[in-house]
Amino acid sequence: MWKRKKNRPHFPCSIEVLHNQFKSALHDSPDLEMVTYTIGRKQVAIFYISYQINKKELHKHILSTIVQLPSQHAHYQHLLNTIPIAGRSYEALTPIIKSLLQGHCCVYIEHDDQALTYAISEVKQRSVDKAENESLIYGPQLSFTESLETNLNIVQWRLNTGDLEADKLMVGERIPTEVRVVYLKSLANEENVQTVTQRINDLVIDDVIDTSVLAQLIEDKSTSMFPQSLQTELPDRLCYEIKKGRIGILLDKSPHVLIVPISIFNLLESTEDVYMRWNMGTFLRILRIIATILSILLTPAYVAALTYHYEVIPSSLLVSLGQSRSNVPFPPLIEALLLELVIELLREAGVRLPTKVGQTMGIVGGIVLGQAAVQAGFTSNILIIIIALSALGSFTAPNYMMGTAIRIIRFPTIIMAGLWGFIGIFAACAFFIIHLLRLSSLGRPYLEPIYPFILKDVNNNFFRLPWNKNNTRPLASQPKDSFRFSSLKAKEKKDIDE
């Protein structure tokens, strides 16, 4: 960062000296432009970076006003009141240079003791569009953009309350980036807010390029593969969680928002559950939890049963398994690991390719490779079915990071099953459960409400209760007000004639 040396002149100074200082600070950038006018006996200079400003605004409001300025009014105070754009005056060069880099123009009248800056930046940004990674059938379709101002506008529009707080922080020593911590002051736990603010303020890093990087920097245990904050691109998901007493973290130039504190069960929830009827939402939540468990255990159970525990397989199925694996040259462990790797390769290739090509390649590649592998005796039909079910189970997780973590932990579980059978599966599950018990999100237990056990939160996490009975907020985030409404008043129903 540019720093002013002691031997460099302060304001007032000549236009030439100021121009040289700007060029030195910006390393002789070819994009630094200077326009000068002579008004009476004084020179007026306008400095700006060409690709950062709106040239129409420059000519319409600033240059046209300066050209018509009378010579007796050639002073920064009169100019500040004349140009029809909000401006600021500075006595130091450092904030002026920061303003130039942010798309401001600098106006200086020779030998004045202050310079003026005007915000006429022209930022190219993506318009508000439909969410792609968290697509919904029911509910709002808006998604966040890379513009922090746009995102704050959407959040304020959805919540529409003066209770909403948006604390401003800066992160990054070399490239500062604006961060906003948003929450409802009457609901959010003050300790949680202070913890988030302190962790962001304590960061000593050149820059933060995205909220996913910020999440890894401020989370409780960065070595864990399990996400300890909820990353979303949906404004309605953020507002829904804020109304529960949680905290949102918005980063400029990032289209995703962080939500803290969370539990592992929040990563298996979707806002679509809220928009559906309560029984449908409950069914889908339970289905996701069962699918996640089966995704982790199905393939290891196949490997363990065929390697050590033939007695647990029904005799009719055992005959079919024997015939299916009669030509397979690999043991069940190697066979399962190879197929899991093929599935991951197909998934990764489908993601990296263009959308239409990726979908076609994933479907055709899976069918062709699966059929060819069975005919060549590379694998068995039953294992392909099990691998496909496991992959589908991992894809049911609404959160991409959580789905990826589920697919990764399947590999060590398969290896443990191939080495020690069901005992290895139990050992792997015990290790993962102990790891989850030690995890926390913003200091709150990661397995809440199972550990510590909170009965009211169990209803909120595993079931989607009817709205007239869902009168409590999750106690895990420790909101100031745990009740949404009175359950007694919600039960009162009156006809029109009463």
C-alpha positions, 0 to 999 in steps of 0.5 A, a space after each residue: 500500500 502507498 504511504 506518503 513520505 515525510 519529504 513530500 509536500 502537503 496541500 496546497 500544492 501545484 497540479 504538476 506535483 499532485 499529478 506526480 504523486 498520483 502516478 507514483 502511488 499508482 505505479 505509473 498506471 497508464 489508466 490514470 487520466 487527468 483533465 485540466 481547465 483554467 478558470 481565471 488565474 487558477 487551474 482545475 484538475 480532474 483525476 480518475 482511472 478510466 475504466 473505473 468511472 461512468 464517463 457520462 456522469 463525469 461529463 454531465 455533472 462534473 466537467 460541465 459544471 467546472 467549465 461554467 464556474 466563474 473565476 471568483 468562485 474558483 474555490 473547493 467550498 463553492 465547488 462542493 456546493 455547486 456540483 450536483 453529486 455528493 462529494 467529500 473533501 480530503 486533506 490527505 492523499 492516502 484516502 484520495 488514492 483509495 477513492 480513485 481505486 474505488 471508482 471516484 474522481 478527484 477534483 483539485 483547484 490549484 493551491 487549495 488546501 483540500 481536494 474533492 472526490 465524487 463517486 461516479 463509479 461504473 461497476 459491471 455486475 450480474 443482475 438478480 437471477 434464479 438460483 442454480 445450485 439450490 434450485 427449488 420447486 416451491 418458494 422464492 426463486 431469487 438468488 444472491 449476486 456478487 454485489 454486497 449492496 444488492 444483497 443487503 437490499 434483498 435482505 432488508 426488503 424481505 425482512 422489512 424491519 428496523 430491528 435488522 442489524 448489519 454491522 460493517 467490518 473490513 477483512 484483508 490487510 492488502 486488499 480490504 473487503 467489506 463484510 456485513 454481519 446481519 442479524 435481528 437485534 431482538 433475537 440473536 444471542 449477543 455472545 454469538 454476535 461478539 464471537 463472529 465479530 471478534 473472529 473476523 476482526 482478528 484475521 490477519 490475511 492479505 485478502 479473502 476471495 469468497 465466503 467459503 474461504 472466510 468460513 474456513 478461516 473463522 470456523 471452530 475446527 478448520 481441519 474437519 471435512 464437515 462444514 461448520 457453517 451453512 453456505 447458501 445462495 438463497 435470500 429466503 433461506 438466510 432470512 428464515 434462519 435469521 428469524 430463528 435467531 441465527 447470524 448471517 455473514 455477507 462478503 462483498 463480491 461473493 454470491 453466497 452467504 454464511 449462516 452460523 451457528 448450525 448443527 449437522 441436521 441443518 445441512 440436511 434441511 431445505 427451505 422447500 420443506 417449509 413451503 410444503 405441507 407439514 406431512 410432506 416436509 416431514 417425509 422428505 426430511 426423514 427420507 434425506 436422513 435415511 438416505 444419508 445413513 444408507 449412502 455411508 453404510 450400503 457399500 461397506 456392508 456389501 464388502 464386509 458380508 462378502 469378505 467375512 460374514 456370508 452367514 448374514 446373507 439369505 441363501 437364495 441371495 447368496 446363490 445369486 451373488 455367487 453367480 454374479 461374482 463368479 467371473 470377477 477377478 478382484 476381491 470385494 474390497 478392490 471391486 468396491 473401491 474401483 467402482 466408487 472411484 469410477 462414480 466419482 470420476 463421472 460426477 466430477 467430469 459431469 460437473 466440469 463440462 458444460 451443462 448439456 454435455 455434462 448431463 449427457 456424459 453422466 447418464 451415457 457414461 454410467 450406463 455404458 461403463 456399467 454394462 461393459 464392466 459387468 459383461 467383461 467380468 470386471 464387477 457384479 450386477 448387485 454391486 453396481 446397484 448398491 453403488 448407484 443407490 449410495 451415490 443417489 443417497 449422497 446427492 439428496 443432501 441439499 448442501 453441496 459441502 455436506 454431500 461431498 463430505 458424505 461421499 469422502 467418508 464412504 472410502 475409509 469406511 469401505 476400507 475398514 469393512 474390507 479389513 475387519 468386516 462389521 467390526 471395522 464398520 462399527 469402528 469407523 462409525 464410532 470414530 466419525 461419531 466421536 469426531 462429530 461430538 467434538 465438533 462445534 459451530 461458533 462454540 455450539 455443539 455440532 450434534 444438537 439436539 441429539 447431544 445435548 438432547 433437546 426435545 423441542 429441537 428434535 421436533 424442529 429438526 427431524 419433523 416439520 410441525 404444522 405452523 400452528 404448533 411450531 411456536 418455538 425457535 430452536 434453542 440450540 442457537 440460544 435466541 433471546 426470545 424462544 417463542 414465535 407466538 402463543 400456542 393457546 391463541 393459535 388454537 383459537 378458531 372463530 367462524 365469521 358469525 362469532 
